[in-house]
Structures are given as C-alpha cells and as structure tokens.
Amino acid sequence: MIQDIGNHTYHVEYHPVPLAQDGILLSYQGRKVLVRITGEKEFTYPVYSDYADVDRGQFRWLFAEDKAQFYLAKEALPERDGFAYVSINFMRAARPRYLAFAGIAGLSLHNWYSNHIFCGHCGRPMAHSESERMVHCDYCHTMIYPRICPAVIVAVRHGDKLLVSKYAGREYKNIALLAGFAEVGETIEETVHREVMEEVGIKVKNLQFYKSQPWCFTDTLLFGFFCDLDGDDTLKVDHGELATAGWIDRQDIPEDTEKASLTMEMMTLFKQGVY
C-alpha cells in the first residue's frame, strides 16, 4: 500500500531540524506538487540548494524519512530548472515509493497549516507550538491539532461474490469497496453496519477487522473490514453516494496494478481466496 516504504522509516515525531542545503522541499499548488520527472513513473523533489534564493524562513519543517528532512514551502515555489507541478494522483504509482508517500503526507499537512492560519473562533492569527504539531490562539486559548478522520472500508462477501461500487461525482472512476466516515458517538463497527445500510440497503454479519491505512489524500485513517451478507441480497443503491453497486464474481475482480490502496489489497485477497 502507499505507506509501505520498504526498508525506509517515516519519522513523524515532532523534532524540527534547521533547513540545510540538502533539505527536501515540498511545494503545493492546490492538489499539485512540485517535482522533476526523471522517468515514466520516477521523480525527485527539489532540495533547498535548488531554491537557495528563497529565504529559509519561507519553509516549515514537516517530518523525516530515515535521515532525510522534509520541509513545506509556505508559498508555492515557481516552476524552473525542470521542476513542474503534477497532480498528487501521480503519486499513487510513482517511484521511489518512500518519496511518493512523503508527498501525499505532506499535502495533508500543507492543507492543515493553510486552513489554520487564523483562529476559527475569534479570527486572530494562530501561533505555532514549539514542542508539538499544534497551533494555538493566545487570545481565546483555542488549540488545534492535525485533522485525521476515521472511516471504514467494507468488503461484503456473498459466497464467491463481492460487493463493489463506483463513487458518484468523484475523480476516481474504478470499482471500489463500500466506504464511509464514522459519526460522533458510534463505534467503528457500528459505522460498518450503518454505512452498508445507508449506501446499499442490506445487512451484514461476521465482521472481521483486517488492517488500517493512513489515506492522506483525504486526511483519513481507514479501517478495513471483511463481513458477510446477512439476509436478502437485493441492493437499494443510494445514487447520491454511489454511481453503481453490484455483486462481482471472485475471478472477475481486476488486478491491482498500483498496489496503493487498502481497497484494492482487500479485493485482491478475496480474489485469491484468502478471505
């Protein structure tokens, strides 16, 4: 999956390091990130020596991978010297994998920092904690931490068939499993039952937690569950959420070419008869 970065280690502990010449720069324009394409799916990010004319104060430390330090450009850097902005979706299949994951995680933090320049309660500028990743308002004492939204990915089995869907109004057009965000006051297991009922009108049983995945494209922490149909298999599709939904035979599940998402990993395991 997208966070599986081999023998590299992602360090999210908040220990900011001063920007050096080899500090890796992450710069964003909307949902685009600044890279230099070096092959069909290969790329590099700029380092500070590529933009040494920009004041160091325009960059914020984000995290480390191994000993490499990553920094966020507070304002989008200009395209030059082969560096250009590409869609963040390029990172789904890009190589090297550890750099692709850094770009996706960086986007989530970029959005969080950009959305909390001012206090949402009183409108005054937010200050940055020196000891943890948190912004706070010295006037009304509001404290804000990075947003992580819990959600479920649900693989509903019916014998040798799996329930798949296509999202309505989304950029992603391939088939996927049912998914949805947890609501205030419910357990993650209750989220599974509610989302399946809301989206396709069926009941499920035998919930089995598989694994989780940080999906930084949408600031989400995904919880993957396998479960079985409980009763009638007639679907009542909520077309406000889904374009289509239906049962697909095990052998007809497509191959996972990206190996990026929890959804496709779970579908592949069902295809292989593991779950």
Secondary structure, 3 states (H helix, E strand, C coil): CCCCCCCCCEECCCCCCCCCCCCEEECEECCEEEEEECCCCEEECCEHHHHCCCCHHHEEEEEEECCEEEEEECCCCCCECCEEEEEHHHHHCCECHHHHHHHHHHHHHHHHHHHCCECCCCCCECEECCCCCCEECCCCCCEECCCCEEEEEEEEEECCEEEEEEECCCCCCCCECEEEECCCCCCHHHHHHHHHHHHHCCCEEEEEEEEEEEEHHHCEEEEEEEEEECCCCCCCCCCCCEEEEEEEEHHHCCCCCCCCCHHHHHHHHHHCCCC
